[in-house]
Amino acid sequence: MGASEKNTPRNPAANEIRWPFPKQYMLTLEWLSALWEEHLGAAQTSPECFTVGEPSLALGGAPRIMGVVNLSPQSWYRESVCLSPQAAIQRGKVLAAQGAHLIDIGGESTLEYADRASDTEQIKSIVPIVMAFTADGLNVSVETYSAKVAHAALKAGATVINMTGTEDDETIYALAAEHDAAVIISYLQGKNARAVGDLEFAGDPFDDLRVYFEKHIQAASNQSLQKLILDPGMGFYYQNLQDGALRVRYQMETLLQTFRLGALGFPVCHALPHAFEFFREEVQTAEPFFAVLAALGKTNLFRTHEVSRVKAVLDTLACFDLK
């Protein structure tokens, strides 16, 4: 990127995401009611359940929490960063004790400016931690877009691959099927989480999401993989979503409309947003707030750095029984 391009002010409205509902100043029951009525058929669908790992973890029914362990020192959420294997193993144990059903390990930050970690570096850092977690009876997910990293993680005992790229997708599907594991398919406009530009939609974003997921569901099926989780990919750093208000609006509306993907038949995962511009010194309460919207949208798997807080939110919401 040249200096003139870098310094050119970006107009958020130039490539603004278009939603089927009008803008307003506050989330309201009227907006939620209109959304529900518009997509009533999708709202009445539920994903198929499946299990992964040993001990067996059911996905697709009751809400599940995925805690995060980041091995890159450049990861933004400092509380999740572990600079040694011992620190990572200890954090995994703490997350499990707090209520995480699944521990997601990342060996490379998705931040634009972060250093790249080679496959060899990631395997060296990730594999011993996967083995330690599985020895402790924890179900483990590994975030990667590399087939080599995915293969090493699966051999070490990972039960889920959190796939954040498309170049090795068919190989990763085949590897996961071979190990009776699941794959999280992240929606991406780009080769991987480190190679995204603007987020572009021709119309309703969920039309594009469905087309993308249908293509990947078929590709996975071609490799005999049926255990899939769908992630709309809100956690990636698209250039035209740098404006805080625009990004948060997109994230909120995506979370609340998650149920519209129900007809595809698979659980949906969300990486809960941070919204630092709004929460600032209270940023640790951001993910619990967004968990409420995700739960209303019928999210199945909640990826969070704040496991205890999100668990408290989900437990409280479960008290609201309409029966």
Order of alpha helices (4+ residues) and beta strands (2+ residues): alpha-alpha-alpha-beta-beta-beta-alpha-beta-alpha-beta-alpha-beta-alpha-beta-alpha-beta-alpha-beta-alpha-alpha-beta-alpha
